Amino acid sequence: MKSIYFLDGLGSNRYYAQRLTSALAVEGYRLIYLPLPGHPDNLAQKIESLDDLKIWFEANTPKEDFLLMGFSLGADFAAYLSQQSRYVTRLILLDGGFMTFDDFSLEQELADAQNYLRSESLKDLEKKLSQEAEMTSFWDEDLALATRYAYEKKADAYHLKLTEETILNLLAIRRDCLFVIREPHFAVPTLVLLSDSPADFLTFKQSQFEKVENKVVRSIVISDSDHQFYLEKASEIATAVAQFCD
């Protein structure tokens, strides 16, 4: 079984990837979850620079050829890290790795993130679970576990289980490794999978790909999907990954 190392999105934890793990196993791939620093599965790991991120990545990946996948924020870092490691043979980016922030300052992004982290407070976690289940057509026990695991109780309320300083550092250093797949020297064979909803955002994403001129990068749109499509469209994504990597 071939191994795929996976960097998830902002605020995620290992339970969110269970459906994708199962779908990839059917195709003959083993998904190895790499929890981002400052996240529920890796709260103590500190990151202050891209060098720190590279050292952490190298310490948690093998010294032999492997496949690398990233989702959203994780995709931004995966694209960069694929160039820092000579062992990454294929790169799969899920709705990330192609963004720029020309109209959104770092200061504003960090302020918004900090406000959200500090304001997200729940008195009743079970009510949150019930609301999520009603809003999500593909709700299952793994998503319930993921939601529970995303929060921890402090005093009389539930708060996101994230290390604020590290999260803000990750957002800051991301600005130094955005959209590396469009650089002329980028040489890692790459598949980018895009969600198609909302439609105006898909149009923006496709306009970004017009800036990618090297031949090692190609993209596929997953129909009837939104940003977190690896939850609902795990089988479709696994099939596309297998076709790309075999």
Backbone bond lengths (Angstrom), bond angles and torsions (degrees), N, CA, C in turn:
res aa  C-N    CA-C-N  psi(-1)  N-CA   C-N-CA  omega(-1)  CA-C   N-CA-C  phi
1 M - - - 1.454 - - 1.529 109.48 -
2 K 1.332 117.43 127.69 1.457 121.44 177.85 1.527 109.93 -77.39
3 S 1.318 115.56 144.95 1.462 120.20 -178.60 1.525 111.20 -99.18
4 I 1.327 115.29 138.36 1.461 122.85 173.28 1.521 107.51 -119.44
5 Y 1.321 116.74 118.43 1.465 121.17 176.41 1.527 108.32 -86.80
6 F 1.336 115.95 133.59 1.467 121.16 -168.05 1.520 112.18 -124.22
7 L 1.344 115.38 123.41 1.466 122.85 172.94 1.529 107.91 -102.68
8 D 1.316 116.87 116.80 1.461 122.35 -174.38 1.532 110.69 -85.38
9 G 1.324 115.63 -179.20 1.453 122.11 -177.04 1.522 113.51 -85.54
10 L 1.315 115.06 176.38 1.457 121.96 -178.89 1.521 110.87 -60.72
11 G 1.336 115.95 128.54 1.456 121.32 176.52 1.511 115.51 82.17
12 S 1.323 117.70 3.91 1.462 120.10 -175.34 1.521 111.93 -85.84
13 N 1.323 114.83 171.10 1.457 122.06 173.68 1.515 108.86 -146.86
14 R 1.325 117.50 173.28 1.460 122.30 -169.33 1.530 114.01 -61.42
15 Y 1.325 117.34 -25.51 1.458 118.80 -177.70 1.529 112.32 -69.47
16 Y 1.331 117.36 -27.98 1.455 119.55 177.80 1.528 111.82 -63.46
17 A 1.313 117.32 -26.27 1.469 121.01 -174.76 1.524 113.35 -91.53
18 Q 1.324 118.47 3.30 1.460 120.03 -174.27 1.531 112.53 -62.87
19 R 1.314 117.18 -41.84 1.467 119.57 -178.56 1.536 110.53 -66.42
20 L 1.322 116.64 -41.74 1.464 120.67 177.62 1.526 110.33 -65.36
21 T 1.327 117.35 -39.11 1.464 121.39 177.13 1.525 110.92 -57.54
22 S 1.316 116.29 -45.21 1.467 120.89 -179.35 1.523 111.55 -66.87
23 A 1.323 116.77 -42.20 1.464 120.83 -178.86 1.523 111.12 -65.03
24 L 1.323 117.30 -40.43 1.459 120.64 178.60 1.524 111.48 -68.85
25 A 1.317 117.14 -34.25 1.464 120.34 177.99 1.522 111.00 -61.00
26 V 1.320 117.07 -37.10 1.466 121.27 177.06 1.529 110.67 -60.41
27 E 1.339 116.11 -33.44 1.467 121.58 -179.21 1.530 112.42 -87.68
28 G 1.339 116.82 -0.28 1.453 119.98 177.54 1.517 115.31 93.13
29 Y 1.339 116.71 23.64 1.467 121.16 -178.90 1.524 110.26 -123.19
30 R 1.326 114.70 142.82 1.468 120.89 177.48 1.521 108.69 -106.39
31 L 1.333 116.80 118.70 1.456 121.19 179.23 1.523 109.67 -86.67
32 I 1.321 115.84 124.08 1.460 121.66 177.35 1.523 107.78 -109.38
33 Y 1.305 115.57 114.73 1.462 122.18 -173.94 1.519 110.08 -80.22
34 L 1.337 116.22 123.63 1.466 122.13 175.91 1.534 108.13 -106.51
35 P 1.321 118.64 97.63 1.464 120.48 -177.14 1.519 111.72 -67.70
36 L 1.311 116.39 124.50 1.455 120.32 179.58 1.532 110.72 -60.54
37 P 1.325 117.12 144.09 1.468 120.41 176.19 1.532 111.68 -55.19
38 G 1.330 115.30 143.72 1.456 120.42 179.70 1.506 114.53 81.75
39 H 1.344 116.96 1.64 1.460 122.38 -178.15 1.531 110.41 -102.65
40 P 1.339 117.71 169.00 1.464 120.74 -171.16 1.525 115.44 -52.09
41 D 1.355 117.65 -34.06 1.453 120.24 -179.45 1.530 112.91 -90.14
42 N 1.344 117.01 1.92 1.464 120.34 -174.89 1.529 110.39 -155.98
43 L 1.318 116.30 49.82 1.464 121.38 -172.28 1.523 113.82 -65.58
44 A 1.314 117.40 -33.96 1.464 120.19 -171.99 1.521 113.99 -81.97
45 Q 1.339 117.56 -20.07 1.460 120.21 -177.08 1.529 110.64 -68.32
46 K 1.335 116.40 125.20 1.456 121.15 -179.97 1.522 110.55 -101.15
47 I 1.315 115.84 140.89 1.460 122.44 177.75 1.530 107.57 -134.03
48 E 1.321 116.10 126.53 1.458 119.83 178.29 1.524 113.02 -121.50
49 S 1.336 117.26 -13.73 1.459 120.51 -176.13 1.520 110.14 -151.90
50 L 1.331 115.62 168.87 1.459 119.59 175.72 1.522 111.00 -64.28
51 D 1.331 117.49 -32.38 1.467 119.97 175.86 1.524 110.87 -62.35
52 D 1.334 116.69 -41.37 1.467 120.21 176.66 1.522 110.51 -60.28
53 L 1.334 116.22 -43.22 1.463 120.94 -179.36 1.526 110.49 -63.36
54 K 1.319 116.55 -43.16 1.465 121.00 179.50 1.528 110.78 -62.65
55 I 1.329 117.71 -43.78 1.469 121.36 179.33 1.522 110.36 -62.29
56 W 1.337 116.31 -44.39 1.476 120.52 178.30 1.524 110.56 -61.22
57 F 1.320 116.65 -44.47 1.463 121.28 -178.71 1.529 110.73 -62.75
58 E 1.309 117.08 -46.46 1.463 121.01 -179.07 1.525 112.04 -63.35
59 A 1.329 115.91 -32.79 1.464 120.17 -179.77 1.528 112.10 -73.31
60 N 1.329 117.08 -18.16 1.467 120.80 -175.10 1.521 113.86 -115.60
61 T 1.329 117.22 11.19 1.460 121.86 176.76 1.530 108.69 -128.76
62 P 1.334 117.24 157.08 1.472 119.86 -173.36 1.519 113.56 -77.76
63 K 1.317 115.22 161.40 1.469 122.12 175.01 1.529 108.69 -94.15
64 E 1.301 115.21 50.96 1.455 123.95 175.90 1.527 107.21 -156.94
65 D 1.315 117.12 166.46 1.455 120.71 -174.24 1.531 112.00 -59.12
66 F 1.347 116.22 137.34 1.457 121.04 175.82 1.520 110.24 -151.50
67 L 1.318 115.14 166.03 1.456 123.32 177.47 1.525 108.85 -97.31
68 L 1.322 116.14 146.53 1.467 120.79 -178.13 1.523 109.60 -127.81
69 M 1.325 115.30 134.13 1.463 121.79 178.30 1.523 109.37 -130.48
70 G 1.334 116.40 145.49 1.450 120.43 175.07 1.509 111.29 -142.10
71 F 1.319 115.63 149.66 1.461 121.55 177.17 1.519 109.84 -119.01
72 S 1.335 117.33 129.47 1.452 123.47 173.40 1.531 110.53 55.81
73 L 1.336 118.86 -119.00 1.459 120.71 177.30 1.526 110.81 -55.70
74 G 1.322 116.20 -41.22 1.460 120.32 178.07 1.514 112.56 -61.52
75 A 1.338 116.73 -31.90 1.465 120.63 177.83 1.524 110.80 -69.34
76 D 1.325 117.03 -38.55 1.468 120.09 176.93 1.530 110.41 -57.79
77 F 1.328 115.76 -45.29 1.461 119.89 -179.93 1.532 111.59 -72.87
78 A 1.335 117.14 -36.52 1.461 120.20 -179.27 1.524 111.09 -61.55
79 A 1.332 117.02 -40.67 1.458 120.04 179.18 1.524 110.70 -60.63
80 Y 1.318 116.20 -44.47 1.464 120.64 178.42 1.523 111.31 -65.61
81 L 1.325 117.07 -47.35 1.460 121.39 -175.34 1.522 112.23 -67.79
82 S 1.332 116.81 -27.19 1.469 119.39 178.57 1.522 111.24 -62.77
83 Q 1.325 116.23 -25.65 1.463 120.48 178.57 1.520 112.14 -87.95
84 Q 1.320 117.03 -16.01 1.459 121.01 -179.04 1.525 111.65 -89.67
85 S 1.326 116.37 -17.88 1.461 121.42 -178.33 1.526 109.88 -114.41
86 R 1.330 117.17 128.52 1.463 120.27 179.26 1.518 112.10 -79.85
87 Y 1.351 116.86 -0.04 1.457 120.20 -176.66 1.537 113.58 -96.42
88 V 1.330 118.31 -10.11 1.469 120.55 179.61 1.521 108.81 -79.04
89 T 1.336 116.73 116.58 1.463 121.32 -177.29 1.524 113.20 -98.37
90 R 1.325 116.58 -25.80 1.462 122.09 178.31 1.528 107.69 -143.83
91 L 1.327 115.86 146.77 1.462 122.02 -179.41 1.513 109.16 -127.79
92 I 1.341 116.52 131.04 1.469 122.18 176.40 1.524 107.81 -121.33
93 L 1.316 116.00 123.10 1.460 121.94 -178.73 1.530 109.30 -113.30
94 L 1.328 116.36 123.37 1.458 122.29 179.72 1.526 109.33 -102.06
95 D 1.322 115.82 104.02 1.463 122.52 176.01 1.529 112.81 50.68
96 G 1.310 116.09 42.94 1.458 121.16 177.75 1.513 109.99 -165.89
97 G 1.329 115.21 174.33 1.444 120.55 179.53 1.514 114.50 87.44
98 F 1.337 116.83 4.79 1.463 120.53 -176.33 1.527 111.90 -130.11
99 M 1.322 116.90 7.89 1.458 120.40 -171.97 1.522 112.13 -89.41
100 T 1.307 114.71 151.88 1.458 122.75 166.11 1.530 107.39 -126.43
101 F 1.326 116.65 159.99 1.464 121.23 -177.76 1.527 110.04 -124.80
102 D 1.309 115.88 44.96 1.462 120.81 -175.22 1.527 112.64 -59.93
103 D 1.331 116.99 -31.81 1.467 120.60 -175.72 1.527 112.86 -106.93
104 F 1.322 116.99 14.49 1.462 120.63 -176.58 1.532 107.99 -138.03
105 S 1.310 116.51 105.71 1.457 120.51 -174.26 1.525 111.27 -68.56
106 L 1.319 115.92 153.42 1.452 120.87 176.52 1.520 110.70 -61.87
107 E 1.310 116.80 -40.38 1.465 120.40 -179.34 1.522 111.10 -58.82
108 Q 1.324 115.77 -42.85 1.461 119.54 179.97 1.527 111.26 -69.13
109 E 1.330 116.45 -39.80 1.463 120.01 178.95 1.523 110.66 -61.92
110 L 1.315 116.77 -44.91 1.462 120.28 -179.27 1.528 111.62 -67.09
111 A 1.319 116.70 -39.08 1.466 120.34 178.40 1.523 110.56 -64.67
112 D 1.325 116.67 -43.54 1.464 120.43 178.94 1.525 111.18 -63.45
113 A 1.342 115.80 -43.19 1.462 120.02 -179.25 1.526 110.93 -64.17
114 Q 1.315 116.48 -43.94 1.460 120.23 179.97 1.529 111.40 -63.61
115 N 1.311 116.16 -42.53 1.472 119.54 178.18 1.522 111.27 -61.56
116 Y 1.331 115.67 -40.94 1.464 119.11 -179.77 1.531 110.97 -66.15
117 L 1.331 116.54 -46.73 1.458 120.04 -178.59 1.524 111.64 -59.73
118 R 1.307 116.54 -37.76 1.468 119.76 -176.90 1.523 113.24 -82.82
119 S 1.322 116.70 -21.46 1.463 119.50 -176.84 1.526 113.01 -95.46
120 E 1.313 117.21 -17.66 1.460 120.12 -178.17 1.529 109.26 -72.53
121 S 1.309 115.91 100.00 1.452 122.23 -175.88 1.521 109.06 -139.41
122 L 1.322 116.28 127.43 1.459 121.64 -177.73 1.526 110.46 -118.66
123 K 1.287 116.25 130.47 1.459 120.46 173.63 1.528 110.81 -81.61
124 D 1.340 115.28 -32.43 1.465 120.35 -173.87 1.519 108.92 -130.57
125 L 1.323 118.13 102.09 1.458 122.21 -179.49 1.523 111.14 -69.16
126 E 1.318 117.53 -33.20 1.472 120.13 179.59 1.532 110.89 -64.98
127 K 1.318 116.52 -35.15 1.462 120.11 176.53 1.527 110.23 -65.19
128 K 1.311 116.76 -39.84 1.457 121.61 176.49 1.523 110.58 -60.19
129 L 1.311 116.94 -44.71 1.458 121.42 178.71 1.524 111.35 -61.50
130 S 1.321 116.31 -42.78 1.459 121.00 179.66 1.523 111.02 -63.68
131 Q 1.324 117.16 -42.42 1.466 121.07 178.58 1.519 111.41 -64.42
132 E 1.323 117.03 -42.86 1.460 120.97 178.92 1.527 110.60 -62.94
133 A 1.315 116.99 -41.77 1.462 120.90 -179.75 1.528 111.41 -63.18
134 E 1.320 116.85 -37.69 1.464 120.61 179.72 1.533 111.55 -70.42
135 M 1.320 116.69 -32.64 1.468 121.10 -176.33 1.526 113.03 -84.05
136 T 1.329 117.64 -19.01 1.461 121.79 -171.81 1.518 110.41 -111.82
137 S 1.317 116.40 119.91 1.465 121.08 -177.68 1.527 112.71 -72.23
138 F 1.339 117.28 -18.68 1.464 120.50 -177.26 1.527 111.40 -113.57
139 W 1.319 116.64 31.14 1.468 121.51 179.91 1.532 110.55 -62.65
140 D 1.331 116.49 137.61 1.456 121.19 175.11 1.517 109.73 -149.51
141 E 1.327 116.84 -176.43 1.450 121.20 -175.96 1.528 112.07 -64.57
142 D 1.331 117.01 -33.69 1.463 119.42 178.56 1.530 111.27 -64.08
143 L 1.331 116.61 -40.09 1.464 119.57 177.99 1.530 110.78 -68.36
144 A 1.314 116.03 -35.65 1.464 119.11 175.98 1.535 110.21 -63.65
145 L 1.328 116.73 -43.50 1.465 120.90 177.50 1.529 110.87 -63.45
146 A 1.338 116.34 -40.98 1.461 120.70 -179.89 1.520 111.00 -61.85
147 T 1.329 116.04 -42.91 1.461 120.26 -179.54 1.526 110.82 -66.89
148 R 1.318 117.14 -44.21 1.469 120.16 178.19 1.527 110.76 -60.46
149 Y 1.331 115.72 -43.05 1.459 120.74 -175.28 1.527 111.97 -71.40
150 A 1.324 116.66 -20.66 1.467 120.75 -178.89 1.525 112.59 -73.66
151 Y 1.332 117.16 -14.45 1.465 121.23 -175.82 1.523 111.01 -119.82
152 E 1.316 115.46 153.67 1.454 121.90 172.05 1.524 108.47 -135.34
153 K 1.313 115.74 149.47 1.455 119.49 -177.47 1.515 110.48 -89.13
154 K 1.327 115.22 128.47 1.454 122.74 175.45 1.517 107.53 -129.34
155 A 1.314 115.99 122.28 1.478 120.85 -175.53 1.521 108.36 58.52
156 D 1.334 117.27 -118.38 1.460 119.74 -174.78 1.523 112.83 -111.28
157 A 1.354 117.35 21.75 1.469 119.80 -178.65 1.526 110.27 -146.35
158 Y 1.329 114.98 161.32 1.460 122.05 177.22 1.527 109.09 -99.04
159 H 1.336 115.95 132.86 1.455 122.07 179.68 1.521 109.68 -126.11
160 L 1.326 116.48 156.92 1.453 120.49 178.85 1.529 110.37 -59.87
161 K 1.319 115.36 135.17 1.463 121.90 -178.83 1.527 108.85 -85.48
162 L 1.314 116.27 74.28 1.458 123.04 -178.48 1.522 109.42 -137.89
163 T 1.330 117.14 147.41 1.455 121.77 176.41 1.523 108.43 -91.30
164 E 1.326 116.46 107.28 1.461 121.61 -170.47 1.528 112.63 -54.94
165 E 1.317 117.84 -48.65 1.459 120.40 -176.17 1.527 111.38 -58.51
166 T 1.324 116.24 -44.30 1.461 119.74 -178.77 1.517 111.55 -69.09
167 I 1.324 118.01 -38.89 1.464 121.09 178.11 1.524 110.24 -60.64
168 L 1.305 117.29 -45.64 1.464 120.72 179.68 1.528 110.81 -65.35
169 N 1.319 117.07 -36.71 1.461 120.24 176.72 1.530 111.29 -64.46
170 L 1.323 116.52 -40.60 1.467 119.97 178.28 1.526 110.82 -61.64
171 L 1.321 116.91 -43.98 1.460 120.14 179.28 1.523 111.01 -63.42
172 A 1.324 116.22 -36.34 1.462 119.75 -179.53 1.520 111.78 -69.34
173 I 1.334 117.10 -47.29 1.465 118.75 -176.46 1.525 111.78 -73.51
174 R 1.338 117.24 -20.30 1.468 118.45 174.70 1.528 110.93 -57.52
175 R 1.321 117.09 -33.19 1.462 120.23 -178.46 1.533 112.23 -60.75
176 D 1.334 116.65 -19.32 1.468 120.44 -178.51 1.524 112.97 -93.32
177 C 1.331 117.69 1.61 1.474 118.89 -178.84 1.529 112.21 -139.89
178 L 1.323 116.07 29.98 1.457 119.65 -178.18 1.527 112.11 -78.88
179 F 1.329 114.69 141.59 1.468 123.42 169.38 1.524 112.88 54.53
180 V 1.320 117.39 40.73 1.467 119.77 -179.82 1.526 111.90 -68.40
181 I 1.340 118.02 -18.22 1.465 119.74 -177.86 1.530 112.43 -68.11
182 R 1.318 118.02 -13.87 1.461 119.06 178.34 1.532 112.68 -92.06
183 E 1.341 116.62 -4.86 1.457 119.41 179.93 1.520 110.07 -69.97
184 P 1.336 118.78 140.17 1.470 121.66 -176.79 1.532 113.72 -58.02
185 H 1.338 117.29 -31.20 1.464 120.62 -177.14 1.524 113.16 -84.52
186 F 1.341 118.71 -4.67 1.464 120.71 -179.09 1.526 108.88 -65.73
187 A 1.351 117.15 126.52 1.462 119.45 -170.16 1.524 114.33 -131.22
188 V 1.333 118.67 5.19 1.467 120.72 -178.48 1.530 109.27 -84.22
189 P 1.336 118.87 122.64 1.472 120.09 176.42 1.530 110.21 -54.22
190 T 1.335 116.02 124.70 1.466 120.66 -168.11 1.522 111.38 -133.53
191 L 1.323 114.99 134.76 1.459 122.34 171.96 1.520 108.13 -113.93
192 V 1.333 116.30 125.24 1.461 121.69 177.00 1.526 108.31 -109.69
193 L 1.318 116.64 121.32 1.455 122.13 177.80 1.517 108.64 -103.58
194 L 1.329 115.76 128.98 1.453 122.02 -173.91 1.521 110.78 -117.49
195 S 1.329 116.43 139.34 1.464 120.57 169.89 1.526 108.64 -79.21
196 D 1.314 116.71 153.35 1.471 119.22 -176.01 1.523 114.35 -103.91
197 S 1.334 116.87 5.46 1.461 120.07 -179.72 1.525 109.61 -131.01
198 P 1.329 117.83 136.88 1.473 127.23 -0.31 1.531 111.85 -73.59
199 A 1.324 115.13 155.23 1.456 120.90 -172.51 1.523 112.52 -62.71
200 D 1.332 117.32 -38.19 1.468 118.74 -178.57 1.524 111.48 -67.30
201 F 1.327 116.68 -31.32 1.460 119.30 177.68 1.529 110.59 -72.34
202 L 1.335 116.55 -35.47 1.466 119.80 175.43 1.523 109.82 -61.90
203 T 1.320 116.77 -40.99 1.465 120.40 177.50 1.525 110.51 -59.75
204 F 1.328 116.77 -42.30 1.456 120.68 177.62 1.524 110.93 -62.88
205 K 1.339 116.80 -45.90 1.456 120.47 -178.98 1.522 111.23 -61.04
206 Q 1.313 116.10 -41.83 1.460 119.37 179.45 1.525 111.47 -66.92
207 S 1.330 116.50 -33.39 1.467 119.29 176.50 1.526 110.70 -66.49
208 Q 1.331 116.70 -32.85 1.452 120.14 175.98 1.527 111.18 -65.13
209 F 1.328 115.63 -37.47 1.461 119.07 -178.36 1.521 113.17 -69.96
210 E 1.299 116.58 -17.13 1.451 118.83 174.48 1.525 111.30 -65.62
211 K 1.343 116.31 -18.29 1.463 121.38 179.14 1.530 111.97 -86.75
212 V 1.323 117.36 -8.19 1.463 121.70 -179.76 1.520 108.09 -92.01
213 E 1.317 116.03 111.27 1.459 120.01 -174.71 1.520 113.81 -106.70
214 N 1.331 118.81 -15.05 1.465 117.74 -179.43 1.527 110.10 -77.21
215 K 1.315 115.19 154.06 1.459 121.74 -169.69 1.527 113.80 -87.33
216 V 1.322 117.94 -3.41 1.465 119.22 -177.44 1.523 112.19 -84.88
217 V 1.326 117.78 -7.98 1.468 122.04 -177.41 1.519 110.06 -110.01
218 R 1.328 115.99 128.46 1.462 119.16 172.75 1.522 109.29 -136.98
219 S 1.322 115.67 160.74 1.466 119.68 -175.24 1.521 110.78 -130.28
220 I 1.328 114.36 153.50 1.465 123.16 175.97 1.523 107.59 -135.15
221 V 1.322 117.30 136.77 1.460 122.34 175.67 1.521 109.05 -94.90
222 I 1.323 116.98 128.20 1.464 122.69 176.16 1.527 108.13 -91.27
223 S 1.309 116.69 118.08 1.467 121.75 -174.35 1.529 112.49 -68.91
224 D 1.322 114.61 149.82 1.471 122.50 174.90 1.534 111.42 53.41
225 S 1.317 115.46 51.57 1.472 119.51 -176.53 1.520 110.28 -138.10
226 D 1.333 115.35 153.46 1.454 120.13 172.95 1.527 109.06 -114.27
227 H 1.332 117.21 -170.43 1.458 120.30 -169.42 1.527 113.20 -57.60
228 Q 1.314 118.27 -41.40 1.461 120.66 -179.21 1.524 111.44 -88.65
229 F 1.325 115.17 46.79 1.461 120.12 -171.76 1.525 113.97 -69.47
230 Y 1.312 118.43 -15.10 1.460 117.57 178.72 1.536 111.38 -71.81
231 L 1.329 117.04 -10.96 1.459 120.80 173.42 1.525 111.10 -80.52
232 E 1.320 116.57 -49.18 1.469 121.08 -174.55 1.524 112.84 -89.63
233 K 1.324 117.69 -30.10 1.460 121.54 -173.72 1.525 111.27 -113.30
234 A 1.317 116.68 37.36 1.459 120.99 -175.59 1.525 112.01 -59.41
235 S 1.324 117.82 -42.07 1.465 120.56 -178.09 1.519 111.56 -65.96
236 E 1.342 116.60 -42.43 1.460 120.07 178.80 1.523 111.04 -63.34
237 I 1.334 115.87 -40.69 1.460 120.10 179.36 1.528 110.12 -66.79
238 A 1.319 117.48 -43.15 1.463 120.93 -179.83 1.529 111.11 -61.19
239 T 1.313 116.55 -40.21 1.467 120.62 178.82 1.528 110.86 -63.80
240 A 1.340 116.37 -44.20 1.464 120.59 179.65 1.525 110.53 -64.47
241 V 1.317 117.51 -39.04 1.461 121.53 179.40 1.526 110.18 -65.01
242 A 1.336 116.70 -44.26 1.465 120.37 -179.48 1.519 111.47 -63.00
243 Q 1.319 117.34 -41.62 1.449 120.90 178.81 1.527 111.47 -64.79
244 F 1.306 116.58 -34.91 1.461 121.18 179.46 1.515 112.88 -74.32
245 C 1.325 116.65 -38.43 1.458 120.53 -172.41 1.535 114.49 -91.01
246 D 1.304 117.60 -21.38 1.477 119.30 -176.99 1.530 110.61 -73.85
